Amino acid sequence: MPNSKSVLFVDEVIVNKIYFIRKQKVMLDRDLAELYGVQPIRLREQVKRNTARFPENFMFQLTEQEAETMVSQNAIPSKKHLGGSLPYAFSEHGVLMLANVLKSETAITVSLRLIEIFVKMREMLSTQTDILLKLEQLERKAAGYDKDIGMIFIALKKLLNSSNPPRERIGFRRSNEK
């Protein structure tokens, strides 16, 4: 059984291969081929043989501009890293479908792990959204209190800056007091 450090390391490696393109989390064919233990060209061949299983929300090919953007943002070292052609990007559902197309034990095992990681990422994003909502609620409450606190400070300044003459003492006076 693998120890937790090696699992965390593998998870971190996988998370670093997940990109956000066209408003969705995707993985590139080259990275998936490496994880599944197959050649990238063989993976693409299987996808082309089973195009009906990969609608656009499961898989799409990057445009030249998207590939350039990934290189310029250092997501990938160079266009050579892509293997000479524009890569295919697979969404969470496309990753699962790939395991069905490849039909190897490694593909199934890796695919399940990838889905778990995608789910964890979705949960983390959901938690962050909840935190942001709570912060906005606190800001709104604090904004309402700002006006009240400002009025308190104005009243305190008036009290401190008042130039009222000292009042006459009231009560008993000793014979030596005025």
Secondary structure, 3 states (H helix, E strand, C coil): CCCHHHHHHHHHHHHCCEEEECCEEEEEHHHHHHHHCCCHHHHHHHHHHCHHHCCCCCEEECCHHHHHHHHHCCCCCCHHHHCCCCCEEECHHHHHHHHHHHCCHHHHHHHHHHHHHHHHHHHHHHHHHHHHHHHHHHHHHHHHHHHHHHHHHHHHHHHHHCCCCCCCCCCCCCCCCC
